[in-house]
Amino acid sequence: MTGTSVAQLRTEHQALTQALEKANGTIRYMKVAMAVMTGVISSLVTAFAVAHLGASPLATIGYSGSTFIAVTGFIFTIQEKLRRS
């Protein structure tokens, strides 16, 4: 009979639990990094487009800043909704 001892199973379970927690932390970090990078890219695209259309520098900063906030928030909302379903 090839049986695994209870202590061995508990040790393996604890190691797998720790590996899963570490992976979940990495995934959480990558989600935040992806949302921020997407916000920065969309902000830069907005800044170039608005400046090309002839807006003042202050308006360009305002539009690009509000785009960053809106896109980053939207990405976080989508991530939260996908996690619940």
N, CA, C and O atoms as a CHARMM CRD file, in Angstrom:
* protein
*
  340
    1    1 MET  N      0.84000  -1.17100   0.00000 PROA 1      0.00000
    2    1 MET  CA     0.00000   0.00000   0.00000 PROA 1      0.00000
    3    1 MET  C      0.88900   1.24000   0.00000 PROA 1      0.00000
    4    1 MET  O      1.72200   1.41400   0.89000 PROA 1      0.00000
    5    2 THR  N      0.71000   2.09400  -0.99700 PROA 2      0.00000
    6    2 THR  CA     1.51800   3.31000  -1.08500 PROA 2      0.00000
    7    2 THR  C      0.67000   4.47200  -0.60100 PROA 2      0.00000
    8    2 THR  O     -0.13400   5.02700  -1.35000 PROA 2      0.00000
    9    3 GLY  N      0.85200   4.81800   0.61500 PROA 3      0.00000
   10    3 GLY  CA     0.08300   5.91500   1.18300 PROA 3      0.00000
   11    3 GLY  C      0.98700   7.08200   1.50600 PROA 3      0.00000
   12    3 GLY  O      2.17200   6.92300   1.79700 PROA 3      0.00000
   13    4 THR  N      0.40100   8.23900   1.44700 PROA 4      0.00000
   14    4 THR  CA     1.12700   9.44900   1.78700 PROA 4      0.00000
   15    4 THR  C      0.69800   9.86200   3.18300 PROA 4      0.00000
   16    4 THR  O     -0.48900   9.84600   3.50700 PROA 4      0.00000
   17    5 SER  N      1.65600  10.22800   3.99700 PROA 5      0.00000
   18    5 SER  CA     1.31500  10.58000   5.36500 PROA 5      0.00000
   19    5 SER  C      0.58100  11.91600   5.41800 PROA 5      0.00000
   20    5 SER  O      0.68700  12.74600   4.51400 PROA 5      0.00000
   21    6 VAL  N     -0.14400  12.09200   6.47500 PROA 6      0.00000
   22    6 VAL  CA    -0.92100  13.31800   6.66500 PROA 6      0.00000
   23    6 VAL  C      0.00900  14.52100   6.77800 PROA 6      0.00000
   24    6 VAL  O     -0.29700  15.58900   6.24900 PROA 6      0.00000
   25    7 ALA  N      1.11500  14.36400   7.44700 PROA 7      0.00000
   26    7 ALA  CA     2.05900  15.47600   7.59700 PROA 7      0.00000
   27    7 ALA  C      2.62600  15.89400   6.24600 PROA 7      0.00000
   28    7 ALA  O      2.82300  17.08300   5.99100 PROA 7      0.00000
   29    8 GLN  N      2.88600  14.92600   5.38800 PROA 8      0.00000
   30    8 GLN  CA     3.40500  15.23200   4.05500 PROA 8      0.00000
   31    8 GLN  C      2.35500  15.97300   3.22300 PROA 8      0.00000
   32    8 GLN  O      2.67500  16.92300   2.51000 PROA 8      0.00000
   33    9 LEU  N      1.10100  15.53000   3.32300 PROA 9      0.00000
   34    9 LEU  CA     0.01700  16.19600   2.59700 PROA 9      0.00000
   35    9 LEU  C     -0.18000  17.62800   3.08600 PROA 9      0.00000
   36    9 LEU  O     -0.40900  18.53300   2.28400 PROA 9      0.00000
   37   10 ARG  N     -0.09200  17.83200   4.38300 PROA 10     0.00000
   38   10 ARG  CA    -0.24300  19.18800   4.93300 PROA 10     0.00000
   39   10 ARG  C      0.88900  20.09600   4.46100 PROA 10     0.00000
   40   10 ARG  O      0.66100  21.26300   4.14100 PROA 10     0.00000
   41   11 THR  N      2.09000  19.56800   4.41800 PROA 11     0.00000
   42   11 THR  CA     3.23300  20.34800   3.95400 PROA 11     0.00000
   43   11 THR  C      3.06700  20.73900   2.49400 PROA 11     0.00000
   44   11 THR  O      3.32900  21.87900   2.11100 PROA 11     0.00000
   45   12 GLU  N      2.62700  19.77500   1.67700 PROA 12     0.00000
   46   12 GLU  CA     2.39500  20.07500   0.26400 PROA 12     0.00000
   47   12 GLU  C      1.27700  21.09400   0.08500 PROA 12     0.00000
   48   12 GLU  O      1.36500  21.99200  -0.75200 PROA 12     0.00000
   49   13 HSD  N      0.22500  20.94000   0.88500 PROA 13     0.00000
   50   13 HSD  CA    -0.90100  21.88300   0.81000 PROA 13     0.00000
   51   13 HSD  C     -0.45000  23.29200   1.19500 PROA 13     0.00000
   52   13 HSD  O     -0.83300  24.26700   0.54800 PROA 13     0.00000
   53   14 GLN  N      0.34800  23.39600   2.22900 PROA 14     0.00000
   54   14 GLN  CA     0.83300  24.70300   2.67000 PROA 14     0.00000
   55   14 GLN  C      1.73600  25.33200   1.60900 PROA 14     0.00000
   56   14 GLN  O      1.66100  26.53700   1.36900 PROA 14     0.00000
   57   15 ALA  N      2.57600  24.53700   0.98100 PROA 15     0.00000
   58   15 ALA  CA     3.46200  25.05500  -0.06600 PROA 15     0.00000
   59   15 ALA  C      2.65300  25.53100  -1.26900 PROA 15     0.00000
   60   15 ALA  O      2.95000  26.57800  -1.84400 PROA 15     0.00000
   61   16 LEU  N      1.63200  24.76500  -1.65100 PROA 16     0.00000
   62   16 LEU  CA     0.78300  25.18000  -2.77200 PROA 16     0.00000
   63   16 LEU  C     -0.01800  26.43200  -2.43800 PROA 16     0.00000
   64   16 LEU  O     -0.21300  27.29000  -3.29900 PROA 16     0.00000
   65   17 THR  N     -0.47700  26.54500  -1.21100 PROA 17     0.00000
   66   17 THR  CA    -1.21900  27.73500  -0.78800 PROA 17     0.00000
   67   17 THR  C     -0.33000  28.97400  -0.84600 PROA 17     0.00000
   68   17 THR  O     -0.76700  30.03400  -1.29500 PROA 17     0.00000
   69   18 GLN  N      0.90000  28.84300  -0.39900 PROA 18     0.00000
   70   18 GLN  CA     1.82600  29.97000  -0.45800 PROA 18     0.00000
   71   18 GLN  C      2.15500  30.34800  -1.89600 PROA 18     0.00000
   72   18 GLN  O      2.26100  31.53100  -2.21800 PROA 18     0.00000
   73   19 ALA  N      2.31400  29.35900  -2.75600 PROA 19     0.00000
   74   19 ALA  CA     2.59300  29.64800  -4.17100 PROA 19     0.00000
   75   19 ALA  C      1.40600  30.34300  -4.82500 PROA 19     0.00000
   76   19 ALA  O      1.58900  31.23900  -5.64900 PROA 19     0.00000
   77   20 LEU  N      0.19200  29.93900  -4.46400 PROA 20     0.00000
   78   20 LEU  CA    -1.01200  30.56600  -5.01300 PROA 20     0.00000
   79   20 LEU  C     -1.14700  32.00400  -4.53600 PROA 20     0.00000
   80   20 LEU  O     -1.51200  32.88100  -5.31900 PROA 20     0.00000
   81   21 GLU  N     -0.85900  32.26100  -3.27000 PROA 21     0.00000
   82   21 GLU  CA    -0.91300  33.63000  -2.75100 PROA 21     0.00000
   83   21 GLU  C      0.10700  34.51900  -3.44900 PROA 21     0.00000
   84   21 GLU  O     -0.18700  35.67100  -3.76700 PROA 21     0.00000
   85   22 LYS  N      1.28900  33.99800  -3.68500 PROA 22     0.00000
   86   22 LYS  CA     2.32600  34.76000  -4.38800 PROA 22     0.00000
   87   22 LYS  C      1.89000  35.05900  -5.82200 PROA 22     0.00000
   88   22 LYS  O      2.08900  36.17000  -6.31100 PROA 22     0.00000
   89   23 ALA  N      1.29800  34.07400  -6.49500 PROA 23     0.00000
   90   23 ALA  CA     0.81800  34.27700  -7.86400 PROA 23     0.00000
   91   23 ALA  C     -0.30800  35.29900  -7.90000 PROA 23     0.00000
   92   23 ALA  O     -0.35200  36.13800  -8.79900 PROA 23     0.00000
   93   24 ASN  N     -1.21200  35.24200  -6.94000 PROA 24     0.00000
   94   24 ASN  CA    -2.30300  36.21500  -6.88700 PROA 24     0.00000
   95   24 ASN  C     -1.78500  37.62500  -6.64400 PROA 24     0.00000
   96   24 ASN  O     -2.32500  38.58400  -7.19500 PROA 24     0.00000
   97   25 GLY  N     -0.75300  37.76300  -5.83200 PROA 25     0.00000
   98   25 GLY  CA    -0.13500  39.07500  -5.61300 PROA 25     0.00000
   99   25 GLY  C      0.49700  39.61100  -6.89100 PROA 25     0.00000
  100   25 GLY  O      0.38000  40.79800  -7.19700 PROA 25     0.00000
  101   26 THR  N      1.15500  38.74900  -7.62500 PROA 26     0.00000
  102   26 THR  CA     1.76400  39.15200  -8.89300 PROA 26     0.00000
  103   26 THR  C      0.69900  39.54700  -9.90700 PROA 26     0.00000
  104   26 THR  O      0.86200  40.52900 -10.63200 PROA 26     0.00000
  105   27 ILE  N     -0.38800  38.78900  -9.96000 PROA 27     0.00000
  106   27 ILE  CA    -1.48300  39.10900 -10.87400 PROA 27     0.00000
  107   27 ILE  C     -2.09500  40.46000 -10.51200 PROA 27     0.00000
  108   27 ILE  O     -2.39400  41.26200 -11.39700 PROA 27     0.00000
  109   28 ARG  N     -2.27900  40.71200  -9.24000 PROA 28     0.00000
  110   28 ARG  CA    -2.84300  41.99000  -8.79400 PROA 28     0.00000
  111   28 ARG  C     -1.93300  43.14700  -9.20700 PROA 28     0.00000
  112   28 ARG  O     -2.40900  44.17800  -9.68200 PROA 28     0.00000
  113   29 TYR  N     -0.62500  42.97200  -9.02400 PROA 29     0.00000
  114   29 TYR  CA     0.34300  43.99500  -9.42300 PROA 29     0.00000
  115   29 TYR  C      0.29000  44.24200 -10.93000 PROA 29     0.00000
  116   29 TYR  O      0.32600  45.38800 -11.37900 PROA 29     0.00000
  117   30 MET  N      0.20400  43.16700 -11.70100 PROA 30     0.00000
  118   30 MET  CA     0.16500  43.30700 -13.15700 PROA 30     0.00000
  119   30 MET  C     -1.11600  43.98700 -13.62400 PROA 30     0.00000
  120   30 MET  O     -1.09900  44.72900 -14.60600 PROA 30     0.00000
  121   31 LYS  N     -2.23200  43.74200 -12.92800 PROA 31     0.00000
  122   31 LYS  CA    -3.48300  44.41200 -13.28300 PROA 31     0.00000
  123   31 LYS  C     -3.37100  45.91800 -13.07600 PROA 31     0.00000
  124   31 LYS  O     -3.81600  46.70200 -13.91400 PROA 31     0.00000
  125   32 VAL  N     -2.77900  46.31100 -11.96500 PROA 32     0.00000
  126   32 VAL  CA    -2.60600  47.74200 -11.69200 PROA 32     0.00000
  127   32 VAL  C     -1.65500  48.35900 -12.70600 PROA 32     0.00000
  128   32 VAL  O     -1.91100  49.45000 -13.21600 PROA 32     0.00000
  129   33 ALA  N     -0.56000  47.66700 -13.00100 PROA 33     0.00000
  130   33 ALA  CA     0.40000  48.18900 -13.96900 PROA 33     0.00000
  131   33 ALA  C     -0.23300  48.32400 -15.35200 PROA 33     0.00000
  132   33 ALA  O      0.02000  49.30100 -16.05700 PROA 33     0.00000
  133   34 MET  N     -1.04500  47.35900 -15.73800 PROA 34     0.00000
  134   34 MET  CA    -1.70700  47.41900 -17.04300 PROA 34     0.00000
  135   34 MET  C     -2.68600  48.59000 -17.10300 PROA 34     0.00000
  136   34 MET  O     -2.75500  49.29000 -18.11300 PROA 34     0.00000
  137   35 ALA  N     -3.43900  48.80200 -16.03100 PROA 35     0.00000
  138   35 ALA  CA    -4.40400  49.90100 -16.00800 PROA 35     0.00000
  139   35 ALA  C     -3.69500  51.25300 -16.08600 PROA 35     0.00000
  140   35 ALA  O     -4.13900  52.14600 -16.80800 PROA 35     0.00000
  141   36 VAL  N     -2.60700  51.40500 -15.35400 PROA 36     0.00000
  142   36 VAL  CA    -1.87800  52.67700 -15.36200 PROA 36     0.00000
  143   36 VAL  C     -1.21600  52.91000 -16.71500 PROA 36     0.00000
  144   36 VAL  O     -1.25000  54.02800 -17.23100 PROA 36     0.00000
  145   37 MET  N     -0.62000  51.88300 -17.29400 PROA 37     0.00000
  146   37 MET  CA     0.02000  52.05300 -18.60500 PROA 37     0.00000
  147   37 MET  C     -1.01100  52.38200 -19.68000 PROA 37     0.00000
  148   37 MET  O     -0.74800  53.20600 -20.55600 PROA 37     0.00000
  149   38 THR  N     -2.17600  51.75000 -19.62300 PROA 38     0.00000
  150   38 THR  CA    -3.23200  52.06300 -20.57800 PROA 38     0.00000
  151   38 THR  C     -3.68700  53.50300 -20.40800 PROA 38     0.00000
  152   38 THR  O     -3.92900  54.19800 -21.39500 PROA 38     0.00000
  153   39 GLY  N     -3.80700  53.95700 -19.16300 PROA 39     0.00000
  154   39 GLY  CA    -4.17700  55.34200 -18.90300 PROA 39     0.00000
  155   39 GLY  C     -3.14200  56.32900 -19.41300 PROA 39     0.00000
  156   39 GLY  O     -3.49200  57.37300 -19.96300 PROA 39     0.00000
  157   40 VAL  N     -1.87400  56.00300 -19.23300 PROA 40     0.00000
  158   40 VAL  CA    -0.80000  56.89000 -19.70700 PROA 40     0.00000
  159   40 VAL  C     -0.79100  56.96300 -21.22900 PROA 40     0.00000
  160   40 VAL  O     -0.65200  58.04500 -21.80100 PROA 40     0.00000
  161   41 ILE  N     -0.93800  55.82800 -21.87700 PROA 41     0.00000
  162   41 ILE  CA    -0.94100  55.82500 -23.34700 PROA 41     0.00000
  163   41 ILE  C     -2.12100  56.61400 -23.88700 PROA 41     0.00000
  164   41 ILE  O     -1.96400  57.40800 -24.81500 PROA 41     0.00000
  165   42 SER  N     -3.30500  56.40300 -23.31600 PROA 42     0.00000
  166   42 SER  CA    -4.47200  57.14800 -23.79900 PROA 42     0.00000
  167   42 SER  C     -4.33700  58.63200 -23.49900 PROA 42     0.00000
  168   42 SER  O     -4.81100  59.46300 -24.27400 PROA 42     0.00000
  169   43 SER  N     -3.70200  58.97700 -22.39300 PROA 43     0.00000
  170   43 SER  CA    -3.46100  60.37800 -22.05600 PROA 43     0.00000
  171   43 SER  C     -2.52400  61.03000 -23.07300 PROA 43     0.00000
  172   43 SER  O     -2.75900  62.15900 -23.50500 PROA 43     0.00000
  173   44 LEU  N     -1.46700  60.31900 -23.45000 PROA 44     0.00000
  174   44 LEU  CA    -0.53800  60.85400 -24.45000 PROA 44     0.00000
  175   44 LEU  C     -1.20700  61.01800 -25.81600 PROA 44     0.00000
  176   44 LEU  O     -0.98900  62.01800 -26.50000 PROA 44     0.00000
  177   45 VAL  N     -2.01500  60.04400 -26.20700 PROA 45     0.00000
  178   45 VAL  CA    -2.72400  60.14500 -27.48100 PROA 45     0.00000
  179   45 VAL  C     -3.67000  61.34000 -27.46200 PROA 45     0.00000
  180   45 VAL  O     -3.76200  62.07900 -28.44200 PROA 45     0.00000
  181   46 THR  N     -4.36800  61.52700 -26.35300 PROA 46     0.00000
  182   46 THR  CA    -5.26600  62.67800 -26.22300 PROA 46     0.00000
  183   46 THR  C     -4.48900  63.98800 -26.27900 PROA 46     0.00000
  184   46 THR  O     -4.92300  64.94100 -26.92500 PROA 46     0.00000
  185   47 ALA  N     -3.34500  64.03800 -25.60600 PROA 47     0.00000
  186   47 ALA  CA    -2.54200  65.26200 -25.60800 PROA 47     0.00000
  187   47 ALA  C     -2.08200  65.61100 -27.02500 PROA 47     0.00000
  188   47 ALA  O     -2.15300  66.76800 -27.43900 PROA 47     0.00000
  189   48 PHE  N     -1.61300  64.60800 -27.76000 PROA 48     0.00000
  190   48 PHE  CA    -1.18000  64.86300 -29.14000 PROA 48     0.00000
  191   48 PHE  C     -2.33900  65.30500 -30.02600 PROA 48     0.00000
  192   48 PHE  O     -2.19300  66.22200 -30.83500 PROA 48     0.00000
  193   49 ALA  N     -3.48200  64.65600 -29.87300 PROA 49     0.00000
  194   49 ALA  CA    -4.63800  64.99100 -30.71200 PROA 49     0.00000
  195   49 ALA  C     -5.16000  66.38700 -30.40800 PROA 49     0.00000
  196   49 ALA  O     -5.45900  67.14900 -31.32800 PROA 49     0.00000
  197   50 VAL  N     -5.27200  66.72900 -29.14100 PROA 50     0.00000
  198   50 VAL  CA    -5.80100  68.04200 -28.75400 PROA 50     0.00000
  199   50 VAL  C     -4.81200  69.13800 -29.13300 PROA 50     0.00000
  200   50 VAL  O     -5.22000  70.20400 -29.59500 PROA 50     0.00000
  201   51 ALA  N     -3.52200  68.89200 -28.94400 PROA 51     0.00000
  202   51 ALA  CA    -2.52700  69.89200 -29.33800 PROA 51     0.00000
  203   51 ALA  C     -2.52000  70.08400 -30.85000 PROA 51     0.00000
  204   51 ALA  O     -2.34300  71.20100 -31.33800 PROA 51     0.00000
  205   52 HSD  N     -2.71100  69.00400 -31.58100 PROA 52     0.00000
  206   52 HSD  CA    -2.76100  69.09000 -33.03900 PROA 52     0.00000
  207   52 HSD  C     -3.97100  69.91600 -33.50100 PROA 52     0.00000
  208   52 HSD  O     -3.91200  70.59500 -34.52600 PROA 52     0.00000
  209   53 LEU  N     -5.05300  69.84900 -32.74300 PROA 53     0.00000
  210   53 LEU  CA    -6.25200  70.60700 -33.09200 PROA 53     0.00000
  211   53 LEU  C     -6.15600  72.07500 -32.68400 PROA 53     0.00000
  212   53 LEU  O     -7.05800  72.85900 -32.98000 PROA 53     0.00000
  213   54 GLY  N     -5.08400  72.44700 -32.01600 PROA 54     0.00000
  214   54 GLY  CA    -4.83100  73.85100 -31.72400 PROA 54     0.00000
  215   54 GLY  C     -5.30100  74.33100 -30.36200 PROA 54     0.00000
  216   54 GLY  O     -5.52200  75.52900 -30.18400 PROA 54     0.00000
  217   55 ALA  N     -5.46100  73.44600 -29.40600 PROA 55     0.00000
  218   55 ALA  CA    -5.88200  73.85800 -28.07400 PROA 55     0.00000
  219   55 ALA  C     -4.70300  74.48300 -27.32600 PROA 55     0.00000
  220   55 ALA  O     -3.54100  74.27300 -27.67400 PROA 55     0.00000
  221   56 SER  N     -5.03400  75.25100 -26.29500 PROA 56     0.00000
  222   56 SER  CA    -3.98200  75.86800 -25.48100 PROA 56     0.00000
  223   56 SER  C     -3.28300  74.79300 -24.65000 PROA 56     0.00000
  224   56 SER  O     -3.83400  73.71100 -24.44900 PROA 56     0.00000
  225   57 PRO  N     -2.07600  75.08100 -24.16800 PROA 57     0.00000
  226   57 PRO  CA    -1.36300  74.08200 -23.35700 PROA 57     0.00000
  227   57 PRO  C     -2.12500  73.68500 -22.09300 PROA 57     0.00000
  228   57 PRO  O     -2.08600  72.52400 -21.68400 PROA 57     0.00000
  229   58 LEU  N     -2.81200  74.63600 -21.47700 PROA 58     0.00000
  230   58 LEU  CA    -3.57600  74.32000 -20.26700 PROA 58     0.00000
  231   58 LEU  C     -4.74900  73.39100 -20.58300 PROA 58     0.00000
  232   58 LEU  O     -5.03700  72.46700 -19.82300 PROA 58     0.00000
  233   59 ALA  N     -5.41600  73.63700 -21.69600 PROA 59     0.00000
  234   59 ALA  CA    -6.51700  72.75600 -22.10000 PROA 59     0.00000
  235   59 ALA  C     -5.99100  71.36400 -22.45100 PROA 59     0.00000
  236   59 ALA  O     -6.64200  70.36300 -22.15100 PROA 59     0.00000
  237   60 THR  N     -4.83000  71.29600 -23.07600 PROA 60     0.00000
  238   60 THR  CA    -4.22700  70.00700 -23.41000 PROA 60     0.00000
  239   60 THR  C     -3.94000  69.20300 -22.15100 PROA 60     0.00000
  240   60 THR  O     -4.21900  68.00600 -22.09700 PROA 60     0.00000
  241   61 ILE  N     -3.38600  69.85900 -21.14300 PROA 61     0.00000
  242   61 ILE  CA    -3.10600  69.18000 -19.86900 PROA 61     0.00000
  243   61 ILE  C     -4.40300  68.72200 -19.21700 PROA 61     0.00000
  244   61 ILE  O     -4.47600  67.61500 -18.68200 PROA 61     0.00000
  245   62 GLY  N     -5.41500  69.55900 -19.26000 PROA 62     0.00000
  246   62 GLY  CA    -6.70300  69.19300 -18.66600 PROA 62     0.00000
  247   62 GLY  C     -7.34500  68.00000 -19.34500 PROA 62     0.00000
  248   62 GLY  O     -7.81600  67.07800 -18.67900 PROA 62     0.00000
  249   63 TYR  N     -7.36500  68.01600 -20.66700 PROA 63     0.00000
  250   63 TYR  CA    -7.96200  66.90700 -21.40200 PROA 63     0.00000
  251   63 TYR  C     -7.18300  65.60900 -21.20300 PROA 63     0.00000
  252   63 TYR  O     -7.77200  64.54600 -21.00900 PROA 63     0.00000
  253   64 SER  N     -5.86500  65.70600 -21.25300 PROA 64     0.00000
  254   64 SER  CA    -5.08500  64.47900 -21.09900 PROA 64     0.00000
  255   64 SER  C     -5.17500  63.93700 -19.66800 PROA 64     0.00000
  256   64 SER  O     -5.20500  62.72300 -19.46700 PROA 64     0.00000
  257   65 GLY  N     -5.21800  64.82100 -18.68800 PROA 65     0.00000
  258   65 GLY  CA    -5.37300  64.37600 -17.29800 PROA 65     0.00000
  259   65 GLY  C     -6.71900  63.72600 -17.04400 PROA 65     0.00000
  260   65 GLY  O     -6.80100  62.69100 -16.38200 PROA 65     0.00000
  261   66 SER  N     -7.76700  64.32900 -17.56500 PROA 66     0.00000
  262   66 SER  CA    -9.09000  63.73200 -17.36800 PROA 66     0.00000
  263   66 SER  C     -9.22000  62.42200 -18.13800 PROA 66     0.00000
  264   66 SER  O     -9.91600  61.51300 -17.68600 PROA 66     0.00000
  265   67 THR  N     -8.57000  62.31000 -19.27900 PROA 67     0.00000
  266   67 THR  CA    -8.57500  61.04300 -20.01700 PROA 67     0.00000
  267   67 THR  C     -7.85700  59.96300 -19.22500 PROA 67     0.00000
  268   67 THR  O     -8.31900  58.82400 -19.16100 PROA 67     0.00000
  269   68 PHE  N     -6.72000  60.31900 -18.61700 PROA 68     0.00000
  270   68 PHE  CA    -5.99200  59.34200 -17.78700 PROA 68     0.00000
  271   68 PHE  C     -6.87500  58.82800 -16.66100 PROA 68     0.00000
  272   68 PHE  O     -6.95000  57.62100 -16.43300 PROA 68     0.00000
  273   69 ILE  N     -7.54100  59.73200 -15.95800 PROA 69     0.00000
  274   69 ILE  CA    -8.38700  59.34000 -14.83000 PROA 69     0.00000
  275   69 ILE  C     -9.54700  58.47100 -15.30900 PROA 69     0.00000
  276   69 ILE  O     -9.85100  57.44600 -14.70000 PROA 69     0.00000
  277   70 ALA  N    -10.18900  58.87700 -16.39000 PROA 70     0.00000
  278   70 ALA  CA   -11.34900  58.13200 -16.88300 PROA 70     0.00000
  279   70 ALA  C    -10.97000  56.74100 -17.37800 PROA 70     0.00000
  280   70 ALA  O    -11.64500  55.76500 -17.05000 PROA 70     0.00000
  281   71 VAL  N     -9.91500  56.63900 -18.15200 PROA 71     0.00000
  282   71 VAL  CA    -9.52800  55.33500 -18.71500 PROA 71     0.00000
  283   71 VAL  C     -9.02200  54.40500 -17.62200 PROA 71     0.00000
  284   71 VAL  O     -9.37400  53.22600 -17.61100 PROA 71     0.00000
  285   72 THR  N     -8.21100  54.90700 -16.71100 PROA 72     0.00000
  286   72 THR  CA    -7.70800  54.06600 -15.62800 PROA 72     0.00000
  287   72 THR  C     -8.85200  53.57700 -14.75200 PROA 72     0.00000
  288   72 THR  O     -8.90000  52.40000 -14.39500 PROA 72     0.00000
  289   73 GLY  N     -9.76200  54.45600 -14.40800 PROA 73     0.00000
  290   73 GLY  CA   -10.93100  54.05100 -13.62200 PROA 73     0.00000
  291   73 GLY  C    -11.79600  53.04200 -14.34900 PROA 73     0.00000
  292   73 GLY  O    -12.30800  52.10200 -13.74200 PROA 73     0.00000
  293   74 PHE  N    -11.96000  53.23500 -15.65100 PROA 74     0.00000
  294   74 PHE  CA   -12.75100  52.30000 -16.44500 PROA 74     0.00000
  295   74 PHE  C    -12.10300  50.91700 -16.47000 PROA 74     0.00000
  296   74 PHE  O    -12.80000  49.90700 -16.36900 PROA 74     0.00000
  297   75 ILE  N    -10.79300  50.86000 -16.60200 PROA 75     0.00000
  298   75 ILE  CA   -10.07800  49.57600 -16.60500 PROA 75     0.00000
  299   75 ILE  C    -10.24000  48.88200 -15.25700 PROA 75     0.00000
  300   75 ILE  O    -10.47600  47.67400 -15.21000 PROA 75     0.00000
  301   76 PHE  N    -10.11600  49.63700 -14.14800 PROA 76     0.00000
  302   76 PHE  CA   -10.30300  49.03800 -12.82800 PROA 76     0.00000
  303   76 PHE  C    -11.72800  48.51800 -12.65400 PROA 76     0.00000
  304   76 PHE  O    -11.93100  47.46000 -12.05900 PROA 76     0.00000
  305   77 THR  N    -12.71200  49.24900 -13.16600 PROA 77     0.00000
  306   77 THR  CA   -14.10100  48.80900 -13.07400 PROA 77     0.00000
  307   77 THR  C    -14.31600  47.52300 -13.86000 PROA 77     0.00000
  308   77 THR  O    -14.98200  46.60700 -13.37800 PROA 77     0.00000
  309   78 ILE  N    -13.76600  47.44500 -15.05100 PROA 78     0.00000
  310   78 ILE  CA   -13.89600  46.22900 -15.85800 PROA 78     0.00000
  311   78 ILE  C    -13.23400  45.05200 -15.15000 PROA 78     0.00000
  312   78 ILE  O    -13.79300  43.95600 -15.11800 PROA 78     0.00000
  313   79 GLN  N    -12.05100  45.26800 -14.58600 PROA 79     0.00000
  314   79 GLN  CA   -11.36000  44.18700 -13.88800 PROA 79     0.00000
  315   79 GLN  C    -12.17800  43.69200 -12.69800 PROA 79     0.00000
  316   79 GLN  O    -12.24600  42.48900 -12.44800 PROA 79     0.00000
  317   80 GLU  N    -12.79500  44.60900 -11.96700 PROA 80     0.00000
  318   80 GLU  CA   -13.60700  44.22600 -10.81600 PROA 80     0.00000
  319   80 GLU  C    -14.84600  43.43400 -11.25400 PROA 80     0.00000
  320   80 GLU  O    -15.20300  42.43700 -10.62600 PROA 80     0.00000
  321   81 LYS  N    -15.48700  43.87500 -12.31600 PROA 81     0.00000
  322   81 LYS  CA   -16.67300  43.18100 -12.80800 PROA 81     0.00000
  323   81 LYS  C    -16.33100  41.79400 -13.33300 PROA 81     0.00000
  324   81 LYS  O    -17.09000  40.85000 -13.11400 PROA 81     0.00000
  325   82 LEU  N    -15.21200  41.65500 -14.01500 PROA 82     0.00000
  326   82 LEU  CA   -14.80900  40.35000 -14.53300 PROA 82     0.00000
  327   82 LEU  C    -14.43000  39.38700 -13.41600 PROA 82     0.00000
  328   82 LEU  O    -14.63200  38.17900 -13.54300 PROA 82     0.00000
  329   83 ARG  N    -13.89100  39.90100 -12.34300 PROA 83     0.00000
  330   83 ARG  CA   -13.49700  39.04900 -11.22700 PROA 83     0.00000
  331   83 ARG  C    -14.72500  38.47200 -10.53400 PROA 83     0.00000
  332   83 ARG  O    -14.69000  37.33900 -10.05500 PROA 83     0.00000
  333   84 ARG  N    -15.81300  39.24400 -10.47600 PROA 84     0.00000
  334   84 ARG  CA   -17.02700  38.78100  -9.80600 PROA 84     0.00000
  335   84 ARG  C    -17.80300  37.77200 -10.61000 PROA 84     0.00000
  336   84 ARG  O    -18.52700  36.95700 -10.03900 PROA 84     0.00000
  337   85 SER  N    -17.67000  37.80300 -11.94800 PROA 85     0.00000
  338   85 SER  CA   -18.46500  36.86400 -12.73800 PROA 85     0.00000
  339   85 SER  C    -17.78400  35.54100 -12.93400 PROA 85     0.00000
  340   85 SER  O    -18.33700  34.65100 -13.58000 PROA 85     0.00000
